[in-house]
Amino acid sequence: MTTLEQFLANVVLLESEAAEHYERFAQRALQAGDVELESFFSALAELTRIEANDARISGGPGARANIRLRKLPEFTDHPRSAIKVGGDTLLDLHRVMTQALELKRRCHAYYLSMIALSTDSTLRQTAQAFETESAAHLAALEQWIVRLSA
């Protein structure tokens, strides 16, 4: 069975890897001329690094009181201000979004499995805190995919 320390070590690895990918996705969005999507991925990378750091130094998201968090950028329903992109670039952005969604689903699935399988109540509570944030990030990614598909 996984201990709290093992769980937190896995969180550090998962979230650190995801943050690196989100930074790369931000650069690809910027190269495609989509400043809003670049801002979203940059913010997601920052939040993901905060989650990894929480796991590394404090034992979970509960210690966030002393850390200033940035919210993920919200978008409106008005036409996007991004530069209109051609078919290949748009396809590349869809690939980026699909990869980002898979990364976040992997993290989310791990948190859900720890909630379901652990007999340690502290580990379950910690996993629940990470799962809650992960679910919010998943929802934001799904909104962006819908938006790009429109």
ROBABA-543468 format. One line per 5 residues: number of its first residue (from 0); their letters; for each residue x, y, z of N, C-alpha, C, CB. Coordinates in steps of 0.05 Angstrom, whole numbers, m for minus. Each point is the difference from the previous one (the first is absolute). Glycine has a CB too. Example, Ala and Ser with C-alpha at 12.3 -4.5 7.8 and 13.67 -1.06 7.14 Angstrom:
2
0	AS	264:m114:156:m18:24:0:18:24:0:m38:m23:25; 31:44:m39:16:24:1:m15:22:14:24:m13:m43
END
This chain:
150
0	MTTLE	17:m24:0:m17:24:0:18:25:0:m37:m25:24; 28:46:m37:14:25:m2:m1:16:26:m9:0:m50; 32:10:58:0:17:24:m4:29:m9:31:m32:25; m37:50:m6:m3:28:m6:25:11:m13:m32:5:38; 55:m13:m28:26:10:m11:3:m9:m29:20:m1:46
5	QFLAN	m27:m24:m52:2:m10:m27:m19:14:m19:14:m45:18; m39:50:m8:m20:14:m15:11:28:m7:m37:m26:23; 47:40:m3:10:28:m5:24:0:m19:m16:13:46; 33:m33:m44:22:m2:m19:m10:m4:m28:29:m19:36; m50:3:m40:m12:m4:m26:m14:26:m10:m7:m48:11
10	VVLLE	m5:63:7:m13:25:m7:22:19:m11:m36:m6:35; 58:8:m21:22:17:m9:9:m7:m28:15:5:47; m12:m31:m52:8:m9:m27:m21:6:m21:27:m36:21; m52:29:m16:m21:4:m19:m4:30:m6:m23:m41:17; 21:57:3:m5:29:m4:24:15:m11:m32:m2:38
15	SEAAE	56:m6:m31:24:12:m11:2:m6:m30:23:m4:44; m29:m21:m52:0:m7:m28:m21:15:m15:17:m45:11; m41:47:0:m22:14:m13:7:30:m3:m33:m33:20; 45:45:0:8:29:m2:19:4:m23:m7:5:49; 26:m23:m53:19:3:m22:m15:m1:m27:36:m21:28
20	HYERF	m55:2:m30:m15:m2:m25:m18:25:m4:0:m50:5; m12:60:16:m17:24:m3:16:24:m9:m31:m18:35; 56:20:m26:17:22:m9:5:m3:m30:22:3:46; m16:m27:m54:5:m5:m29:m25:6:m16:34:m35:12; m57:27:m1:m26:6:m14:m5:30:m2:m18:m44:16
25	AQRAL	26:59:5:m3:29:m1:16:12:m22:m8:0:50; 33:m10:m54:17:10:m21:m12:m6:m28:40:m6:30; m51:m18:m32:m12:m8:m26:m25:17:m6:17:m47:6; m32:53:14:m24:18:m4:9:28:m8:m26:m27:34; 47:37:m21:10:26:m7:11:1:m28:11:8:48
30	QAGDV	3:m30:m56:10:m1:m28:m22:m1:m20:39:m25:17; m62:15:m9:m24:m1:m18:m15:27:1:m4:m50:8; 13:68:9:m13:26:2:m24:1:18:15:7:m45; m18:m27:62:m23:m1:19:9:8:28:m22:m36:m28; 21:62:33:9:11:25:m17:m9:23:18:40:m24
35	ELESF	m44:m42:20:m18:m9:22:7:m29:8:m36:31:m17; 40:m48:m2:6:m28:7:28:m2:13:m29:m15:m39; 48:32:29:26:1:13:m2:8:29:20:11:m44; m37:9:50:m4:9:27:m12:m22:17:m6:47:m16; m14:m61:5:m12:m23:14:21:m21:8:m43:9:m25
40	FSALA	59:m17:5:20:m21:6:21:10:19:m9:m20:m45; 17:45:43:20:11:19:m11:m1:28:19:29:m36; m44:m21:40:m13:0:26:m3:m29:10:m24:43:m11; 17:m61:m6:m3:m28:7:27:m11:9:m39:m6:m32; 60:13:18:27:m9:7:7:10:28:14:m1:m49
45	ELTRI	m20:26:54:7:12:26:m16:m14:22:10:44:m22; m36:m48:18:m16:m13:21:10:m29:4:m39:29:m12; 47:m42:m9:9:m28:2:26:m1:15:m22:m11:m43; 40:31:39:25:1:15:m6:5:30:24:17:m41; m44:0:47:m8:4:28:m9:m26:12:m13:48:m11
50	EANDA	m3:m63:m4:m9:m26:11:23:m19:6:m43:6:m26; 62:m7:7:24:m16:5:16:9:24:2:m9:m49; 0:35:52:15:11:22:m15:m5:26:19:36:m29; m46:m34:29:m16:m6:24:6:m29:9:m36:32:m15; 36:m50:m4:5:m28:6:29:m4:11:m33:m14:m36
55	RISGG	51:29:24:29:m3:8:5:10:28:12:5:m48; m23:19:55:8:12:25:m20:0:23:28:28:m28; m53:m33:21:m20:5:22:m19:m23:5:4:47:m11; m3:m68:m5:m18:m22:5:m27:4:m13:24:m8:41; m27:27:m58:m26:2:m14:m10:28:m4:m10:m44:19
60	PGARA	m12:46:m33:m11:26:m8:m9:17:24:m13:m20:m43; 8:9:66:m10:15:23:18:22:9:m23:m40:13; 49:39:m20:19:20:9:1:24:m18:26:m36:20; m45:39:m38:1:21:m20:m7:28:11:m12:m34:m32; 4:35:57:m8:26:11:21:22:m4:m28:m25:33
65	NIRLR	54:17:m32:21:20:m2:10:4:m29:13:m12:46; m25:m1:m65:8:2:m28:m21:15:m16:26:m44:4; m18:64:m19:m18:15:m16:m6:m16:m26:17:45:19; m42:m52:m23:m7:m15:m24:m10:17:m22:m11:m38:30; 16:30:m55:m12:13:m23:m23:m17:m9:44:22:m14
70	KLPEF	m66:m10:8:m22:m16:m12:7:m5:m29:m34:21:32; 23:m43:m42:2:m5:m29:m15:22:m15:5:m50:7; 6:59:m29:m14:21:m16:m28:m9:m8:44:18:m16; m63:0:18:m26:m6:m10:m3:12:m27:m20:m2:47; 2:m9:m63:m4:12:m27:m30:7:m2:38:m27:m20
75	TDHPR	m43:45:2:m28:8:m4:m10:m12:m26:8:43:25; m33:m40:m30:m12:m12:m24:3:18:m25:m32:m23:30; 44:47:m26:4:17:m24:21:m12:m18:m14:41:27; 16:m32:m52:20:m12:m18:28:3:12:m29:11:m39; 46:m30:34:26:m1:11:17:22:m12:m4:m49:8
80	SAIKV	23:59:7:18:20:m9:25:m12:m13:m17:31:36; 19:m57:m36:23:m13:m12:1:4:m30:m1:m34:37; 25:33:m47:4:1:m29:m13:m24:m12:43:26:5; m57:m22:m28:m12:m23:m14:23:m17:m11:m42:27:m12; 40:m53:16:21:m18:m8:m9:m18:m21:20:2:46
85	GGDTL	m1:m12:m62:m6:m19:m21:m5:m28:10:28:28:m30; m35:m45:12:m8:m28:6:21:m15:15:m28:1:m39; 53:0:30:22:m15:14:4:10:28:21:m9:m44; m21:35:48:5:11:26:m23:m7:19:27:37:m20; m52:m35:9:m23:m7:16:1:m29:8:m27:35:m23
90	LDLHR	34:m52:5:3:m29:6:21:m4:22:m14:m12:m47; 36:26:45:21:m2:21:m11:9:27:35:8:m35; m51:13:36:m12:8:26:m19:m21:11:4:48:m15; m19:m61:m3:m17:m22:9:16:m23:12:m34:13:m35; 57:m19:22:18:m21:11:10:8:27:13:m13:m46
95	VMTQA	m5:38:49:10:10:26:m22:m3:21:31:33:m24; m55:m25:18:m22:m2:19:m6:m29:7:m19:42:m19; 21:m60:0:m5:m29:5:22:m11:18:m23:m5:m44; 48:13:39:22:m9:18:m4:11:28:31:m2:m40; m38:27:42:m4:13:26:m23:m14:15:16:44:m18
100	LELKR	m37:m50:4:m23:m14:13:9:m28:10:m32:25:m30; 47:m39:14:10:m27:9:18:2:24:m3:m15:m47; 20:35:48:18:4:23:m17:5:25:36:19:m29; m56:m2:27:m16:7:24:m17:m24:7:m1:49:m13; m9:m64:m6:m16:m24:6:16:m20:15:m28:8:m40
105	RCHAY	54:m11:32:17:m19:14:4:8:29:24:m9:m43; m19:34:49:3:10:27:m27:m5:15:35:34:m14; m56:m26:2:m27:m2:13:m6:m29:6:m16:40:m25; 21:m58:7:m5:m29:5:16:m11:23:m10:m5:m49; 35:15:51:17:m9:23:m12:9:26:41:2:m29
110	YLSMI	m50:23:30:m12:10:25:m25:m15:7:19:45:m10; m36:m50:m10:m25:m16:5:7:m28:10:m23:27:m36; 43:m39:24:7:m28:9:10:0:29:12:m12:m48; 3:33:56:9:1:27:m23:5:20:45:17:m17; m64:m1:8:m24:4:17:m15:m26:4:m4:48:m17
115	ALSTD	1:m63:m5:m15:m25:1:14:m23:15:m21:14:m42; 48:m15:39:14:m24:9:14:3:26:6:m10:m47; 0:34:56:16:3:24:m17:m5:25:29:33:m24; m16:m45:43:m13:m4:27:9:22:19:m2:m50:m8; 21:66:0:10:22:16:m17:25:m4:47:m19:m2
120	STLRQ	m61:28:23:m18:22:m2:15:26:m7:m31:m22:32; 55:26:m23:15:24:m6:7:0:m30:18:2:47; m9:m25:m57:6:m2:m28:m25:5:m17:37:m33:10; m59:22:m2:m25:5:m15:m8:29:m1:m15:m46:13; 18:59:10:m7:29:2:19:17:m18:m18:m7:47
125	TAQAF	43:0:m46:20:14:m17:m6:m5:m29:35:m4:37; m40:m21:m44:m7:m7:m28:m25:15:m9:22:m45:5; m41:47:13:m25:15:m7:5:29:m6:m25:m32:30; 43:44:m15:7:28:m4:13:4:m28:6:7:50; 12:m25:m57:13:1:m26:m21:m7:m22:45:m12:20
130	ETESA	m62:m6:m15:m21:m8:m20:m18:23:m6:2:m47:16; m10:62:5:m18:23:m4:12:21:m19:m19:m8:46; 45:14:m42:13:19:m17:3:m11:m28:24:19:39; m17:m45:m40:3:m13:m26:m25:0:m16:35:m29:20; m58:25:m7:m26:0:m14:m6:28:m11:m16:m36:31
135	AHLAA	23:57:m17:m4:27:m10:18:5:m24:m12:16:46; 36:m26:m46:18:4:m23:m10:m16:m24:38:7:31; m48:m31:m26:m12:m16:m21:m23:15:m13:13:m42:23; m31:53:m7:m23:14:m11:9:24:m17:m27:m14:40; 48:28:m30:10:23:m16:11:m9:m27:10:24:44
140	LEQWI	5:m46:m43:11:m10:m26:m22:m8:m19:40:m16:25; m61:3:m14:m22:m9:m17:m14:25:m12:m6:m42:28; 3:63:m12:m12:25:m11:16:11:m23:m19:10:45; 46:m10:m42:17:10:m21:m2:m17:m25:31:18:34; m33:m45:m31:m3:m17:m23:m26:6:m15:26:m36:23
145	VRLSA	m48:39:m8:m26:8:m12:3:26:m15:m25:m25:36; 38:44:m23:4:27:m12:16:m2:m26:m2:20:46; 24:m36:m46:16:m2:m24:m15:m15:m22:41:1:28; m60:m18:m21:m15:m15:m20:m22:16:m12:11:m41:25; m19:63:m13:m23:15:m10:7:16:m24:m16:3:46
END
